[in-house]
Structures are given as structure tokens and as C-alpha cells.
């Protein structure tokens, strides 16, 4: 399985009174534009996506929707509480492993520090590796058998600036 892990794009500021709950903060106009470029770069990398799973938080959902639209994969997008900042990575692994449809390539859209810790567990067996997934950053992992432990090999980790240059 190939697992792509994408941090949401640039979003409204935490504490902005327009968004009383953190889950309501949307992508900024600049964040939407940059995510469009990042989605284009993903196409140029010849990525294919069987399943897209996203946190239901507005900024992560919007990020996943931009990618799904570019990949013509809107029907393959699902929202998952396990991808919220306080979600359970163990439940995420269980969910992916119980999907009924083939899932050779899966994209996760979510938040920090959840995603970096998740990557760390999958490649090292613990959440303590110093990994920084910037807003709009993308990581590619190759996995033989997915479990919440050391099971993955990191192929690459791209910054949003690198992705934008590819678009």
C-alpha cells in the first residue's frame, strides 16, 4: 500500500472571533490557491488515489476536496473523526484495514502534530521522530502490512514550496 499524508493548507488564524470553534477555521483564499498548485503537482508526480480520507474540520476537508476535484475522485472522499487533532490513530489504522474497496493508494488529509506523530510511529515505532509536515506538505510512505507500529518506509517528504515549483 502507498499512503500519502497531506497536511491541510493555510487556514484562518486560531482565535479568530469569526470561527468560535477550531474545527470551523477554513482555508484562506491564498491557502486555496496554494492547494490548487499542490494538487496539480501531485498530478505531475503521477500519483493515483483509490481512497481519500480527511478530518471533518473545515480546513482539512477543503484541502481534501481540492485534491479530490483535481483527481476527479470526489466519490472516493470520506470524512473520518479519527483524523481530527484529538482523533485516534489506532482507529484510523483499523478503519483503513477494514475498507471494503481496494485501497492500494490512500491519501490522508489532516492536522499537526497528529500527522507527524503518525508518520513517526509508522516508520520508527514511536511518535518521537523530529518530523515537520508544513501546511500543504506531502509525505509518501510504502507499507507492506499496515499496523499502528513500525511498518512503513518513507519514500519522500515534500514541502509546499517544493510542490508549488512542480506545478
Secondary structure, DSSP 8 states (H G I E B T S, - for coil): -EEEEEE---B--TT-TT-SSGGG--B-HHHHHHHHHHHHHHHHTT---SEEEE-SSHHHHHHHHHHHHHTT-GGGEEE-GGGSTT--HHHHHHHHHT-SS--SEEEEEE-TTHHHHHHHHHHHSSTTS-----TT-EEEEEESS--SSS-EEEEEEE-HHHHHHH-
